[in-house]
Amino acid sequence: MASLILPCIDLMDGKVVQLVQGKEKALEGDAPLVMLDKFAGFPEIQVIDLDAALGRGANDAIVETLCAHARCRVGGGVRTVERAQTLLDQGAYKVIVGTSAFTKEGPNKPFLEDLAAKIGPEKILLALDSKDGKIVIKGWQEATNFTAEEIIGSLEPYCRGFLCTYVDKEGMMQGTDIDWFTRLRAALSPTHDLTAAGGVTTLDDVRALRSINIHTALGMAIYTGRLDLAELRAML
């Protein structure tokens, strides 16, 4: 399958937002369905419920509306099997699972085994978000003791793909670390997808990632106009 380009819709307080480093709100987008119209022509959208991720409510009605109009992978606050199932029931094509997949010492295998058994690995994307070289969890507020390269291969039985965010550059419009993503792709079986996020800023970034069979999730660069949606559509 050709590598996807995924526009991102991040939800907070019922609005579409973009944050820098997962903390500071940099801008607000248009209403969710207006953004979805702007993203017409892209085969899949990435939706993250930031309120759910931060444990302060959820934007379920908006998520359900978006999923009714587009193929959406949805994440944010998937702490339980029940929450994952709820998102699928709301129309999510796949669920993105981050924090609950890990303890500070390593993968949370009992949870991952239960999740995979109940909803199926093909519906699961695991989020490996890295800062200063280590996986970070709980809205990027807490660091673990291990790297994505060390564990990504062992997680393959529980999912069909990974969303890997290079948090050091997320939202900063300074480019990303192509070498890091190249190492992650090399550590993975061809059967598993890899989606890059965090700092992807230019068409050259997107091309470099696509050339090694990596999907790209785009946020700040398209919301600020640094990347042109028509040019990105043309690449597809």
C-alpha positions as CSV (number, residue, x, y, z in Angstrom):
1,M,0.0,0.0,0.0
2,A,1.2,3.5,-0.8
3,S,2.2,5.6,2.2
4,L,-0.6,7.7,3.6
5,I,-0.6,11.4,4.4
6,L,-2.9,11.9,7.3
7,P,-4.2,15.4,8.3
8,C,-4.8,15.6,12.0
9,I,-7.8,16.9,13.9
10,D,-6.9,17.5,17.6
11,L,-9.9,18.3,19.8
12,M,-10.0,20.3,23.0
13,D,-13.0,21.9,24.7
14,G,-15.1,21.1,21.6
15,K,-12.6,22.9,19.3
16,V,-10.0,22.0,16.8
17,V,-6.6,23.0,18.2
18,Q,-2.9,22.7,17.6
19,L,-0.5,22.6,20.6
20,V,3.2,23.0,20.8
21,Q,5.0,20.2,22.7
22,G,1.6,19.0,23.9
23,K,1.2,21.9,26.2
24,E,0.8,25.4,24.8
25,K,-2.2,26.1,22.5
26,A,-0.7,27.7,19.4
27,L,-3.9,28.1,17.3
28,E,-7.5,27.1,16.8
29,G,-8.8,25.7,13.5
30,D,-12.2,26.0,12.0
31,A,-15.2,23.9,13.3
32,P,-14.5,20.2,13.1
33,L,-16.7,19.5,10.0
34,V,-15.3,22.5,8.2
35,M,-11.8,21.1,8.8
36,L,-13.0,17.8,7.5
37,D,-14.2,19.5,4.3
38,K,-10.8,21.1,3.9
39,F,-9.3,17.6,4.2
40,A,-11.5,16.1,1.5
41,G,-9.5,13.8,-0.8
42,F,-7.3,12.3,2.0
43,P,-8.2,8.7,2.5
44,E,-7.8,8.7,6.3
45,I,-7.9,11.3,9.1
46,Q,-6.2,11.2,12.5
47,V,-8.4,12.4,15.3
48,I,-7.0,12.9,18.9
49,D,-9.3,13.8,21.8
50,L,-6.9,15.8,23.9
51,D,-9.4,16.2,26.7
52,A,-9.7,12.5,27.0
53,A,-5.9,12.1,26.9
54,L,-5.6,14.5,29.7
55,G,-8.4,12.9,31.7
56,R,-10.7,15.9,31.8
57,G,-13.7,14.7,29.8
58,A,-14.2,13.8,26.2
59,N,-15.5,15.1,22.9
60,D,-17.4,12.0,22.0
61,A,-20.2,13.6,20.0
62,I,-17.7,15.4,17.8
63,V,-15.7,12.2,17.3
64,E,-18.8,10.3,16.4
65,T,-19.7,13.0,13.8
66,L,-16.3,13.0,12.3
67,C,-16.2,9.2,12.1
68,A,-19.6,9.3,10.3
69,H,-18.1,11.4,7.5
70,A,-14.6,10.1,7.1
71,R,-12.3,7.1,7.8
72,C,-10.8,8.1,11.1
73,R,-8.2,6.6,13.4
74,V,-9.0,7.9,16.9
75,G,-6.9,8.2,20.0
76,G,-6.8,10.0,23.3
77,G,-7.5,8.5,26.7
78,V,-7.8,4.9,25.6
79,R,-7.1,3.5,29.1
80,T,-9.4,0.5,29.0
81,V,-10.7,-2.1,26.6
82,E,-14.2,-0.6,27.1
83,R,-13.0,2.8,26.0
84,A,-11.4,1.3,22.9
85,Q,-14.6,-0.6,22.1
86,T,-16.6,2.6,22.6
87,L,-14.5,4.5,20.0
88,L,-15.0,1.6,17.5
89,D,-18.7,1.7,18.2
90,Q,-18.7,5.4,17.5
91,G,-17.3,4.6,14.0
92,A,-13.5,4.7,14.5
93,Y,-11.6,2.7,11.9
94,K,-8.8,2.1,14.3
95,V,-8.0,3.1,17.8
96,I,-4.7,4.6,18.9
97,V,-3.4,3.4,22.3
98,G,-0.6,5.1,24.2
99,T,-0.2,5.5,27.9
100,S,-2.0,2.4,29.0
101,A,0.2,0.2,26.8
102,F,3.1,0.9,29.1
103,T,4.4,0.9,32.6
104,K,7.5,2.8,33.6
105,E,9.5,-0.4,33.2
106,G,8.1,-1.7,29.8
107,P,5.1,-2.8,27.8
108,N,1.9,-3.5,29.8
109,K,1.5,-7.0,28.4
110,P,-1.5,-8.1,30.4
111,F,-3.5,-5.1,29.1
112,L,-2.2,-5.4,25.6
113,E,-3.1,-9.1,25.5
114,D,-6.6,-8.4,26.8
115,L,-7.1,-5.6,24.3
116,A,-5.9,-7.6,21.3
117,A,-8.0,-10.6,22.3
118,K,-11.1,-8.5,22.6
119,I,-11.0,-6.0,19.7
120,G,-8.4,-7.6,17.4
121,P,-4.8,-6.5,16.6
122,E,-5.9,-5.2,13.2
123,K,-7.9,-2.5,14.9
124,I,-5.0,-1.3,17.1
125,L,-2.3,1.3,16.6
126,L,0.2,1.7,19.4
127,A,1.6,5.2,20.1
128,L,5.3,5.3,20.8
129,D,5.9,9.0,21.7
130,S,9.5,9.8,22.3
131,K,11.2,12.7,24.0
132,D,15.0,13.0,24.8
133,G,15.2,9.4,23.4
134,K,12.8,7.8,25.9
135,I,9.1,6.9,25.5
136,V,6.9,9.4,27.3
137,I,3.3,8.7,28.6
138,K,0.5,10.5,30.3
139,G,0.2,13.3,27.8
140,W,4.0,13.4,27.4
141,Q,4.3,14.4,31.1
142,E,6.1,11.3,32.4
143,A,9.2,9.6,31.0
144,T,9.8,5.8,30.9
145,N,13.1,4.0,31.1
146,F,13.2,2.6,27.6
147,T,13.4,3.7,24.0
148,A,11.1,3.0,21.0
149,E,13.8,1.1,19.2
150,E,14.2,-1.3,22.2
151,I,10.6,-2.4,22.3
152,I,8.9,-1.8,19.0
153,G,9.5,-5.3,17.7
154,S,8.2,-7.0,20.8
155,L,4.9,-5.1,20.4
156,E,4.0,-6.4,17.0
157,P,1.7,-9.2,18.1
158,Y,-0.7,-6.7,19.7
159,C,-1.3,-4.3,16.8
160,R,-1.0,-3.7,13.1
161,G,0.8,-0.4,13.2
162,F,2.5,2.2,15.2
163,L,2.2,6.0,15.6
164,C,5.6,7.4,16.5
165,T,5.8,11.0,17.6
166,Y,9.1,12.8,17.8
167,V,8.0,15.0,20.7
168,D,11.2,17.0,20.8
169,K,10.1,18.8,17.5
170,E,6.4,18.5,17.8
171,G,4.6,21.6,16.8
172,M,7.8,23.6,16.4
173,M,8.0,23.7,12.6
174,Q,11.7,22.8,12.6
175,G,11.7,19.6,10.7
176,T,11.9,16.1,12.2
177,D,14.4,13.3,12.8
178,I,14.3,11.2,9.6
179,D,17.2,9.0,10.9
180,W,15.1,8.0,14.0
181,F,12.1,7.1,11.9
182,T,14.4,5.1,9.5
183,R,15.8,3.1,12.4
184,L,12.2,2.4,13.7
185,R,11.1,1.2,10.2
186,A,14.1,-1.1,10.0
187,A,13.2,-2.6,13.3
188,L,9.7,-3.5,12.1
189,S,8.3,-6.3,10.0
190,P,6.9,-5.2,6.6
191,T,3.4,-6.4,7.8
192,H,3.2,-3.5,10.3
193,D,2.6,0.2,9.4
194,L,4.6,3.1,10.8
195,T,3.2,6.6,11.0
196,A,5.5,9.5,11.7
197,A,4.4,12.6,13.6
198,G,6.2,15.5,15.2
199,G,8.0,18.2,13.3
200,V,7.2,17.1,9.8
201,T,7.3,20.5,8.1
202,T,8.2,20.4,4.4
203,L,7.4,18.5,1.3
204,D,10.9,17.1,1.5
205,D,10.2,15.7,4.9
206,V,7.1,14.0,3.6
207,R,8.8,12.6,0.6
208,A,11.7,11.3,2.6
209,L,9.4,9.4,4.9
210,R,7.2,8.1,2.1
211,S,10.3,6.8,0.3
212,I,11.0,4.4,3.2
213,N,7.3,3.3,3.4
214,I,6.3,5.5,6.4
215,H,3.0,7.3,6.7
216,T,3.0,10.9,7.8
217,A,0.6,12.6,10.2
218,L,0.5,16.4,9.7
219,G,-0.7,19.0,12.1
220,M,0.9,22.4,12.6
221,A,2.5,22.5,9.1
222,I,-1.0,22.4,7.4
223,Y,-2.8,24.5,9.9
224,T,-0.3,27.4,9.4
225,G,-0.2,26.9,5.7
226,R,3.4,25.9,5.6
227,L,2.3,22.8,3.7
228,D,-0.3,23.2,0.9
229,L,-3.1,20.8,1.0
230,A,-3.4,20.7,-2.8
231,E,0.3,19.8,-3.2
232,L,-0.1,17.1,-0.6
233,R,-3.2,15.7,-2.4
234,A,-1.2,15.7,-5.6
235,M,1.5,13.5,-3.9
236,L,-1.2,10.9,-3.2
